[in-house]
Amino acid sequence: MALSEILASIDSEIAQLQRARALLVGAAAPPAKKKPGRPRKVIAAVLPAVAKPAKKKKRNLSPEGRRRIAEAVKRRWAAQKKAPGAAQK
């Protein structure tokens, strides 16, 4: 084989590899740029059969419970006032 034939063979292989690379790069989508902030939820789009979690029930406080808490807080404040050397803000 002459030197020119070897170079022609190498050039054809390089061209073939470049075409293959172009096909592979074209097939793979370029990675999306990351946007600032919290990512969006895509669970519903990915898994449409998954049900949404049930919302927690709001807990209501009875008037008696509210009164008991208010009395306990008042007792606590009174105890803090009585305490010797209580730290004052």
N, C-alpha and C positions, 0 to 999 in steps of 0.2 A: 504494500500500500504506500502510496506516495503521501507526502506531507499534506498536500492540498486536499486529498481525499479524506484524510483523518480529520482535518479542520472542518471540512464540509459536513462530515458525519457528526462531529461534536456540535456544530452550529444547528444542525437539524434536531438533535436531541434537546438542545437548550430551548429551541423554539417550541418543541412539543411540550416540554416541562412548563414553559411559561404559559402556554394555552391551558394546560391542566390546572395550573395555579389560578389563573384568571377565572376558570369555571368554578373552582372550589371557593374562591373568595366571593364571587358573585352569588353563589348559592347560600352562603352564610350571611345573614343580615348583620349589618354593623350593630354593635351593642348600643342600646339606648343610653343617652346621657342621663346621669342621675340628677334629678331636680332637687332643689333645696326644700327642706321641710319634711314633714311626716308623710310616708308613702300612703297611697290610697288603699282602701280595703278592696281586694279583688276576690274575696272568698266566694261571693255569690256568683261571679262570672265563671270561676273555676269549678265550683261545686254547687250547681243549682239545686241538687236534690237535698242538700243539707238544710234542715230547718233552722230558723233563727232561734237563739236561746230565749226562753221565756223571761219577761221582765219581772223583777222582784216586786212583790207587793209592798206598797207604802205602809209603814207601821204608824198607826195613830196612837197617841197618848191620851188616856182617859183623863177627865178632869180631876179625879181623885189622885191619879199618879202624878199629874202636874203639880197638885197641891203638896203632895208628900215631898217631891223634889224641891219645891220652893222652900218648904220648912227646913229641910236638911241643909240647904245652902245658907239660910239665915242662921241656923245653929252653928254652922262652920265659920261664918263671918264673925259671929259673936265670940266664938272660941279663939279666933285669931286676934280679936281686939283685946281679949282678956289676957292673952299670953304675955308674960313679962319679956321685955326686950324684943317685941315684935318688930320685924324689919319694916320700915316705912319707905314707900317709894317716892 
